[in-house]
């Protein structure tokens, strides 16, 4: 902690005001997760003899009356600050109440004008909808909860929605994926402000990853297939162990103990995807991990994950991730 990295843009002794915007039926963890990251950073810097770098405020139009989160817990809040009050970071939380908040003209006006005064603006989960309604995300890349990406893109065509990342930074605008991704985003903000040493210390204290393994996947194929674990859990485990082998439909049906027609029908009913599509997704997911976490050549990874050739793997990556394996590695390699 005593050896904080020097950052010409942002020194560890600077005091930064962070405002977290809440509203009725806000997602509790969208507020509490980032706040705990910044608060822990304050504690660790203070323990090392430094000045706590963050002044933290939860603000809402409700003012001193407070707001009740969607989980039923009341949150003490401050009234919305005046537009010109000192501010470093404006962070918009998400939650079931975001549509009502985004329909409030006075709140939208405040968000738009306050965002223009902030050094940086961030949103957690569906908080991106409030930023979108305020026009803050027009022409920007943005992320939100995986289940709301299509809706965000439909409602705000000027936003370039990215469905895969845990968080997206576009200049001074940061947006994160669903719920716990707000912690990932807050850790990235701490790292930008105070350096990797402090951010890593916060992550260790909170017992979370500074950067999640793989770097970006907010909703994995393995997780999506868990809905069928009772029926096909053993098959999925077998596939994971045999990605480099022949995993054709006849092989899968035989492994599942069914006819090809019966297996195809039951598998699609249980998972929502065809067996071959699921295998392709699992192979892409395995390749993503190797690309981001290892230095293996792309050709070796394509063979290990069962693609057979670099070109086959490239086509799958473009189809499922809209990027090539090499570009993926450049962007997400640790």
Buried (B, 14 or more C-beta within 10 A) or exposed (E): BEEBEEBEEBEBEBEBBBBBBBBBBBBBBBBBBBBBBBBBBBEBBEEBEBEBBBBBBBBBBBEEEBBBBBEEEEBEBBEBBEEEEEBBBBBBBBBEBBEEBBEBEEBBEBBBEBBEBBEBBBBBBBBBBBBBBBBBBEEBBBBBBBEBBEBBBEBBEEBBBBBBBBBBBBEEBBBBBBBBBBBBBBBBBBBBBBBBBBBBBBBEBBEBEBBBEBBBBBBBBBEBBEEBEEBBEEBBEBBEEBBBEEBEBEBBBEBBEBEBEEBBEBBBEBBEBEBBBBBBBBBBBBBBBBBBBBEBEBEEBBBBBBBEEBEBBBBBBEEBBEBBBEBBBEEBEE
